Amino acid sequence: MRDELRNPMAQHSPDVKNHRMHEVKLSDGIITLSPLHPGDAEAHLAGEDEALVRWLSGGPGTREGVEAYIRHCQEQWDTSGPLRAFGIRVGTDEALAGTIDLRFTAEGLSPGQVNVAYGLYPCWRGRGLATRAVLLASRYAASEGGQEVVIRVEPQNAASASVARRAGFTPGKHVHGEDGTQLDWYIRDLRIDTQNDLGASKPA
């Protein structure tokens, strides 16, 4: 903040040419990633804490704001937009444990780079779930033409940096965000990973 990964495309192919994007469902046998839906708003608001607000959302959520964001995420799926937001789900009931999103275009990214951002609710941390989610999302990014996955974290966010390292990302450049915040980049080359079966190692 990952047993050997099965093919996360087993349930639904992420190929948007053949399947509706909002039906994408990825699983490694422990967690499942699937698009956020309106029913997730309550669980998200209940799970949000100071850490998520500081490192991910930038401000405390409201029901109106969360529901509007989820509608935006659904629109992005329906229109093949650059944002692909997933719920991180656990167990047979697919309880919402957090979120992870991919941005195929974003400020500061080069063509082919995909930004990934993630967060878990407090009761789900420390179990390796974020690392699993990053591996699944990276594999999806590769299937959609991504060449590199980038995780950008503030130096003080040690938990997120640890996830990046466990997921096989290597330290990159140090830059300042649009608001002046310093960001450390961690990068994983999907072109190499595709050849070497990305995510074959067990998560810590």
C-alpha positions in Angstrom: 0.0 0.0 0.0 0.0 -11.9 -4.3 0.3 -17.5 -4.9 1.2 -17.5 -8.4 -1.0 -15.4 -10.7 -3.4 -17.1 -13.0 -4.2 -15.5 -16.3 -6.3 -12.6 -15.2 -8.0 -12.6 -18.5 -9.6 -15.9 -17.8 -13.1 -14.6 -16.9 -13.4 -11.8 -19.4 -10.9 -10.6 -22.0 -10.0 -6.9 -21.7 -10.0 -6.7 -25.5 -12.5 -3.8 -25.9 -13.0 -4.8 -29.5 -14.8 -7.9 -28.5 -16.2 -7.1 -25.1 -18.0 -4.2 -23.5 -15.4 -2.5 -21.3 -17.5 -2.3 -18.2 -17.6 -6.1 -18.2 -13.8 -6.4 -17.7 -13.1 -8.6 -14.7 -9.6 -9.6 -13.6 -8.7 -12.2 -10.9 -5.6 -13.9 -9.6 -7.7 -16.2 -7.3 -7.3 -14.0 -4.3 -8.5 -10.6 -5.4 -10.8 -9.5 -8.3 -10.6 -6.2 -10.1 -13.8 -5.0 -11.8 -15.1 -1.5 -12.7 -16.5 0.6 -9.9 -20.3 0.8 -9.8 -22.8 2.9 -7.9 -23.2 0.4 -5.1 -19.6 0.9 -4.1 -20.2 4.5 -2.9 -21.2 3.5 0.6 -18.3 1.1 1.1 -15.9 3.6 -0.1 -17.1 6.3 2.2 -17.1 3.9 5.2 -13.5 2.9 4.4 -12.0 6.2 3.7 -9.5 7.4 6.3 -6.8 10.1 6.7 -4.2 8.2 4.7 -6.5 7.8 1.7 -7.4 11.4 1.8 -3.8 12.5 2.1 -2.2 10.3 -0.5 -5.0 9.5 -3.0 -8.1 11.7 -3.1 -6.8 15.0 -1.8 -9.9 15.7 0.2 -12.5 13.9 2.3 -15.3 12.4 0.2 -19.0 13.2 0.2 -21.7 10.9 -1.0 -22.6 13.3 -3.8 -18.9 13.6 -4.8 -18.2 9.9 -4.7 -21.3 9.0 -6.7 -20.4 11.7 -9.3 -16.9 10.2 -9.6 -18.2 6.7 -10.1 -20.6 8.0 -12.8 -17.5 9.6 -14.5 -15.6 6.3 -14.2 -18.5 4.5 -15.8 -18.6 7.0 -18.6 -14.9 6.5 -19.2 -15.4 2.7 -19.5 -18.4 3.2 -21.9 -16.5 5.6 -24.1 -13.1 3.8 -24.1 -11.7 6.8 -22.3 -8.2 7.1 -20.8 -9.3 6.5 -17.2 -10.0 2.8 -16.2 -11.0 2.7 -12.5 -11.4 -0.6 -10.7 -12.7 -1.7 -7.4 -10.3 -4.1 -5.6 -12.6 -6.9 -4.4 -11.9 -9.8 -2.0 -13.7 -13.0 -1.2 -16.7 -14.8 -2.7 -18.9 -11.8 -1.9 -16.3 -9.5 -3.6 -16.2 -7.1 -0.7 -14.7 -3.7 -1.7 -11.2 -3.5 -0.2 -10.0 -0.4 -2.1 -9.6 1.1 -5.6 -7.0 1.2 -8.3 -7.1 3.2 -11.5 -5.1 3.4 -14.7 -4.7 6.6 -16.7 -3.5 6.0 -20.2 -2.9 9.8 -20.7 -1.9 12.2 -18.0 0.2 15.3 -17.4 3.9 14.4 -17.5 3.5 10.9 -19.1 5.1 10.0 -22.4 3.2 8.1 -25.1 2.9 4.5 -24.0 3.2 5.2 -20.3 0.3 4.4 -18.1 -0.1 5.9 -14.6 -1.4 3.6 -11.8 -2.8 4.9 -8.5 -4.2 2.7 -5.7 -5.5 2.7 -2.1 -6.8 0.2 0.3 -9.2 0.7 3.2 -7.6 0.3 6.7 -8.9 -3.1 7.5 -7.4 -4.6 4.3 -3.9 -3.2 4.5 -0.8 -5.3 5.2 -2.0 -8.4 3.3 -0.3 -7.9 0.0 -3.6 -7.0 -1.7 -2.3 -3.7 -3.2 0.7 -5.5 -4.8 -1.7 -8.1 -6.3 -3.9 -5.3 -7.6 -0.9 -3.5 -9.2 0.2 -6.7 -11.0 -3.3 -7.4 -12.3 -3.8 -3.8 -13.4 -0.3 -3.8 -15.1 -1.2 -6.9 -17.1 -4.4 -5.2 -18.2 -2.4 -2.1 -19.2 -0.1 -4.2 -21.3 -3.1 -5.9 -23.1 -4.4 -2.4 -23.9 -1.1 -1.3 -25.5 0.7 0.2 -22.6 4.5 0.1 -22.8 5.4 1.2 -19.3 3.5 1.5 -16.0 4.3 4.4 -13.8 3.6 4.8 -10.1 4.2 8.3 -8.8 4.4 8.7 -5.0 5.4 11.4 -2.6 8.7 10.5 -0.8 6.9 10.4 2.6 4.4 7.7 1.3 6.5 4.7 2.3 3.7 2.2 2.1 3.0 3.0 -1.6 6.7 3.0 -2.5 6.9 -0.5 -0.9 4.1 -1.7 -3.0 5.9 -0.4 -6.1 9.1 -2.2 -5.2 7.3 -5.5 -4.4 5.5 -5.4 -7.7 8.8 -5.2 -9.5 9.0 -1.5 -10.3 12.3 0.2 -10.4 13.0 3.8 -9.1 13.0 6.4 -11.8 13.1 10.2 -11.9 12.2 12.7 -9.2 9.9 15.4 -10.4 7.5 18.0 -9.0 3.8 17.8 -9.7 1.6 20.6 -11.0 1.1 21.8 -7.4 4.8 21.7 -6.6 4.6 18.4 -4.7 7.7 16.3 -5.1 7.0 12.9 -6.7 9.2 9.8 -7.0 8.6 7.7 -10.1 8.7 3.9 -10.1 8.5 2.3 -13.5 7.9 -1.2 -14.9 8.6 -2.0 -18.5 5.6 -3.9 -19.8 7.3 -4.8 -23.1 9.8 -6.9 -21.1 7.1 -8.2 -18.7 4.9 -9.4 -21.6 7.8 -11.6 -22.8 8.6 -12.9 -19.3 4.9 -13.5 -18.2 4.3 -10.4 -16.0 3.5 -11.1 -12.4 4.6 -14.8 -12.3 6.4 -14.3 -9.0 4.6 -14.5 -5.7 3.7 -11.3 -4.0 5.0 -10.5 -0.6 
